[in-house]
Amino acid sequence: MILVVILGVNEALDLTSVAEWHDRLMAVLTVLEREASHSSSIFVFGIPPIRSIDIFQRPLVFIADWSAVDLNVVSAPLNTFVPFSPGATLTPERHRTPAD
């Protein structure tokens, strides 16, 4: 079984400290490792640049981008870390707007 963990956009937006991120991530991984079968592989995807998510194209988004980079530095030493940097979304219908 392969488990893919994609977390962190909200934490980057909230400017969560790297210490708190580390604790939260380790708690999630501990539960997954305990509950998954021994043959399972767990992959942790990096937090994408926040500016690559259309609904977050706002002034000062670079601050959340810096936060995402800092949180990814904490995650990167995991031997199952997968950097994740998708291109910007081309279809605006894919995301909800603040009015939704």
Sequence and secondary structure as in RCSB ss.txt:
>XXXX:A:sequence
MILVVILGVNEALDLTSVAEWHDRLMAVLTVLEREASHSSSIFVFGIPPIRSIDIFQRPLVFIADWSAVDLNVVS
APLNTFVPFSPGATLTPERHRTPAD
>XXXX:A:secstr
 EEEEE  HHHHHTT  HHHHHHHHHHHHHHHHHHS TT EEEEE    GGGSGGG  TTHHHHHHHHHHHHHHH
TTSTTEE       S GGGS  TT 
